[in-house]
Amino acid sequence: MKKLFLLSGIFLVILNSISLLIFDNYSIFNNLLVSTSVLITTVLLFLSANKKNADGYRIALSFIYSFLGIIKIIIAFNSKSNFRENYAIIWILIIVFIEIILLYLIEYMNKHVKN
C-alpha cells in the first residue's frame, strides 16, 4: 500500500509535467503549484501509512488526505498564474496546515487514548 501511494504520486507528477508540454495555456506556475500539491499529499499519505496507528485511523486519514489532495489540485489548477495577490496559495497552505494537525492529532490520540 505504501508503494502504491508513492507510485501514484510520481505518476501524477509526471502526468502533470507532460500536460505542461501538451497544453499551451497551462502556465509553469500552475504546473509547479499542482505538482507541489501532489507531492505534499503523497508524502502525507505515505507518512500516515507508515505510522503505527490503528487501522481505522489509517483508513480515515487516507480518505481525508486523498479528498483534500483533490481539493488542493483543483485550487492550484484554477489559481492565478503569478505569486502576487494569489489567494489560492493561502488556501492551499491552510489545507496543508490542517492535514499536518490531523496527523499529529491522530498520533496523540493513538498514544494517550486507551480502550
N, C-alpha and C positions, 0 to 999 in steps of 0.2 A: 504494500500500500504506500509505503514511503517513497519507493522508487517511482510509483505511478504519479505521485504529486510532482516530483522533480522532473520527470519526463514530460508531463503535460505542460508544466510551466516553461520549460525550454522550447517545446514545440510551439506554444503560443507566442513566445518572444520571436522565434524565427518566422512564424507566420505573419506577425506584425511587421517585421523588417522587410519581408517580401512584399507586403501590401504597400509599404512606402515606395518601393520601386515601381509598382504597377500603377498606382493612382497618383495623378499629377497634383491634385488639390489637397492631398494629405501632407500636412506640414511635418517637418522634422521635430518641432517642439511637441506636437501632439503624439508623435511616434514615441519619443522619449518618455513622455508622461504615461502613456499606455504601457510601455514596456516596464517602467518602474513600478507601476501599479500591479502588473502581473508578477513581477519578481518579489515584491513585498508580500503579496498574497501567497505565493508559492513557499516562501520562507516561513511564514506563519503557519501554513498548513503542515509543513514538514516538522516544525517545532512542536506543534500540538500533537502530531502523530508519534513523536519521539518521547514525549513526557510519559511518566509512569502514572497517569491519571486513570480513573475508572473508565470503562468502555463508553458509558453514557456521555461522559464529558467529552471524550474524543470525538464521538459521533456528532454531538451537538456543535462543538467548535468547528468541525469540518463543514457542516452545513452553513453555519453562520459566516465563517470566513469565505466560503465559496459565494454565498449570496452578496456579502459586502464587497468581495472582489469584482463581481459582475457590475455592481453599482459604481465602484471606482473606475472601472474601464469605461463605462458609459459616460461618466462625468469627464474623464480625461479625453475621451474621443470628441466630445462636444464642447470642449473648452476653447478659449481664445488661443490664438497662435503666438502669443507673446507672454512674457512673465509679469509685466506690469498690470496692476488692477485686475488680476485674474482670480476671481473668487472660487473657481473650480479647484485650484491648488489648496486653498484654505479648507474646502470641504473634504478633499482627499486626505489632508493631514488630520482633520478631526476624526475621520473614519479610521485611519491608522492608529490614532491615539486610543480610540475605543477598542480596537482589536487587541492592542497590547494590554490594556487594562483587563479585558476579558481573560487573556492568557494568564496573567498574574492572579486574577481573582479565582479562577478555576484551580490554579495551583495552591493558593491559600486555602480554599475550601476543602481540597483533597487532603491537605495535611492536618487541618485543625478540626474538621467536622468528622466525628466518628459515628458509625452506625450503631 
